Amino acid sequence: MVDSRRAAPTGATPGFARGVRAAAAILSAALAAAAGVLGIVSVRVARRVVTPAARVADTRILAVDPAAQTITLSRTDDTVLPGRYGLITGGDTGYLKLGSVLDEDALSVRRKLLTHVPPGAGVAPDAAFSGWYYERPEELHLPFSAELIGSGVGPCPAWLFPAEASGEMPETWVIQIHGRGTTRSECLRAVPVFHALGITSLVVSYRNDGEAPRSRTGTYALGATEWRDVDAAVGFARRRGAQRIILMGWSMGGAIALQVSLNSPHRQVIAGLILESPVIDWRIVLTYQAKLMGLPAPVTGLALGALASEWTTPLTRTGGPIPFDQLDVVARASELRHPILILHSDDDGFVPSDASHDLVVARPDLVELIVFDVARHTKLWNYDQERWSTAIRSWLGRHDLSRDLDSVRPEDGADGASELSGGSPDADS
């Protein structure tokens, strides 16, 4: 005998089950689609991190006054900075040197031109604001030679600025390492400071930077492979007579310098490191930049995971996983053996200074941090040249890495900012 109280539910079961299965299928498809979208976006973000890119315009030229030799730019966090800077432009003007801010409003800023712009010069509106200031080595008016340094990927171009010979101390060299997406020109600002102190400067390139040879993948490894090209420069310097070597790295160049100091077979001749706005822990930097871009946390996490994974390398095109643990120098602080000077702005805007502060806490016996504000990323020299230069001179003196500081005037290395530079160099885009 059938229980009528259970008949209706029993008869409804097939339809109900089909509905549940259909809903589950739709939900699974939606989740798979969402995961697929996240995966695609994450891979694109990962590729962007390691792919060398040309410098893009970040401001617009609103007006040029050839009579007054002034230029008006759209207002950004960088274009309002006090100090001296460069501007990468198109048209007839090429690379321009910029002086002090003359006036500003909510939308624009007018600055003094330190490169002469003749009347009638064609000026393209899009431009890139730069902290380089010097574009070419000839602008320093110091003796130099163009060199090629053999590395695992081929000959890497370098500029060598020899210091005056001195028999009073071992010959000291500084190797300058530029950052991500820039070239050797970034480092030229520092050369006069070291030259005045009797220190030879070697300004180097490394794989995939647009000047040195391309690696098989053509992508950055964020310092994990680039350090080998700089280590080849250390060997070059030793063969040329260097007895003590200082590594100076800018931004990603700081990450490269740290990897040289940790891994180089020439570690015994490395006397110290100077790091300007350095990358010390890539995960902090990339997470910070992802937030600036408005990326969801899951995308950032997946992108970092893709960069660190072996099986995703065909998608990220890195040729191998990025060893983030190896590149985290705060975690490896116990391995450091060389004194380090860090110059970093707390409002860097690109590479947060958190890891720089953390490294001082981890190794107060070796690491000294000079904190700037307002100066932003790799523009500390431009913002306050005297404080920047004094910090380096004092640190070198305390570690017996330069000649007598009393013989060096504070203005050594200045190029006469009040004078217009001659000509308009070709843009280095």
Stockholm file with secondary structure:
# STOCKHOLM 1.0

chainA/1-429         MVDSRRAAPTGATPGFARGVRAAAAILSAALAAAAGVLGIVSVRVARRVVTPAARVADTRILAVDPAAQTITLSRTDDTVLPGRYGLITGGDTGYLKLGSVLDEDALSVRRKLLTHVPPGAGVAPDAAFSGWYYERPEELHLPFSAELIGSGVGPCPAWLFPAEASGEMPETWVIQIHGRGTTRSECLRAVPVFHALGITSLVVSYRNDGEAPRSRTGTYALGATEWRDVDAAVGFARRRGAQRIILMGWSMGGAIALQVSLNSPHRQVIAGLILESPVIDWRIVLTYQAKLMGLPAPVTGLALGALASEWTTPLTRTGGPIPFDQLDVVARASELRHPILILHSDDDGFVPSDASHDLVVARPDLVELIVFDVARHTKLWNYDQERWSTAIRSWLGRHDLSRDLDSVRPEDGADGASELSGGSPDADS
#=GR chainA/1-429 SS CCCHHHHHHHHHHHHHHHHHHHHHHHHHHHHHHHHHHHHHHHHHHHHHHHSCCCCCCCEEEEEEETTTTEEEEECCTTTTCSSCEEEEEEETCCEEEEEEEEEECSSEEEEEESBCCCTTCCEEEEEEEESCCCCSGGGGCSCCEEEEEEETTEEEEEEEECCCCCTTSCCEEEEEECCTTCCGGGGGGGHHHHHHTTCEEEEECCTTSSSSCCCSSCCCCTTTTTHHHHHHHHHHHHHTTCSEEEEEEETHHHHHHHHHHHHCTTGGGEEEEEEESCCSCHHHHHHHHHHHTTCCHHHHHHHHHHHHCSTTHHHHTCSSCCCHHHHCTTTTGGGCCSCEEEEEETTCSSSCSHHHHHHHHHCTTTEEEEEESSCCTTCHHHHCHHHHHHHHHHHHHHTTCSSCGGGSCTTTTCCCTTSCBSSCCCCCC
#=GC SS_cons         CCCHHHHHHHHHHHHHHHHHHHHHHHHHHHHHHHHHHHHHHHHHHHHHHHSCCCCCCCEEEEEEETTTTEEEEECCTTTTCSSCEEEEEEETCCEEEEEEEEEECSSEEEEEESBCCCTTCCEEEEEEEESCCCCSGGGGCSCCEEEEEEETTEEEEEEEECCCCCTTSCCEEEEEECCTTCCGGGGGGGHHHHHHTTCEEEEECCTTSSSSCCCSSCCCCTTTTTHHHHHHHHHHHHHTTCSEEEEEEETHHHHHHHHHHHHCTTGGGEEEEEEESCCSCHHHHHHHHHHHTTCCHHHHHHHHHHHHCSTTHHHHTCSSCCCHHHHCTTTTGGGCCSCEEEEEETTCSSSCSHHHHHHHHHCTTTEEEEEESSCCTTCHHHHCHHHHHHHHHHHHHHTTCSSCGGGSCTTTTCCCTTSCBSSCCCCCC
//
